[in-house]
Amino acid sequence: MAQPSMVRRFEIDLADSDRGVYEALDLRAAQHPSETDRYLVARVIARCLEHAEGLVFTKGLTADDEPALWQRDLTDRLLAWIEVGAPSTDRLHRASKLGARVVVYAYQRPKELAKQIVEAKVHRADQLEVRALDPAFLDRVAATLDRNNRWELSVSGGGLYLTIGGKLFETTCERVVLTQ
């Protein structure tokens, strides 16, 4: 019998001065049994950095035709397709043809992924965004995971400052330039 997903709760005080977003988030993320803690943390961080109306976690790993997150408007029109990790260039090509903004939060060789996107001639590659997350940062945060998580995330000048239980974790999330 297959193991069920574990639902984790994240209460997050988000202060993103770069975008002028200040929100108290109460998120629930279902962690598939095959999903690593690193991937889950990257999904939650991406969710915070992209916070906007209509942005939700999808079925993720259990659905081949859905990204980690997407944003839809009130008419159900797709506004943003947000991947986490290292999606295939074919997948990104299909996603970019949907007309939505496409973003990848990569933590495994993001520069190589950016180069592959250009070499594979992904549709609208010039509009696709790749953002690099530090895997060591994700692992340190993953070590703190519990069923109920309380975070304070501040974003300023491209820097991420995450406080969990009084401990500060710092990193950046830089945009990777897509060049040949």
Residue, then its C-alpha position, 0 to 999 in steps of 0.5 A: m500500500a502506498q504511503p500517503s502524503m504528509v501535510r505540513r503547515f507553514e505560518i509565515d510572516l512575509a516581509d518582501s521589501d523588494r516587491g512591497v509585499y507584507e503578508a501573514l501566510d498560513l500555508r499547507a503543503a502536502q509532501h509526497p512520500s518521494e519528495t525530498d525535504r529540500y524540494l519541499v523547502a524550495r517549493v515553500i520559498a518559491r511560494c513566498l517569493e512569488h506571493a500573489e493573488g491566485l497563486v497555489f501549490t498544485k498536485g506537484l509530483t503526482a501530476d505530470d502536467e502541472p508545475a510545483l505552483w501556478q497562478r490563475d486569475l478569477t477566470d481560471r486563465l493561467l498567469a504563471w507556471i512556476e517550477v522547482g528543481a530541474p525540469s526538462t527543457d521539453r517541459l519548459h517549452r510546453a509551459s512557455k507555449l501556454g502564454a503564462r510567465v514561466v519561472v524556475y527556482a533551481y538548486q541543482r546546476p542552475k547555470e547549466l539549466a539556463k544554458q540547456i534552455v537556450e540550446a534547446k531553443v525553448h519557446r519564449a526563452d528570452q522571457l523565461e526566468v531561472r532563479a538560483l537557490d543555494p542547496a546548502f541553505l535549503d538543507r539547513v532549513a530542511a533540517t528544521l522541518d516539522r508538521n507545523n512550522r513558524w517562519e519569518l521571511s524577509v526579502s531585501g535587496g535580493g537577500l533572503y533572511l529566514t528566521i526559524g525558532g530564533k535562528l537566522f538563515e541567510t541566502t540570496c536568490e539570484r536571477v540566472v542570465l540565459t545566454q549562449 
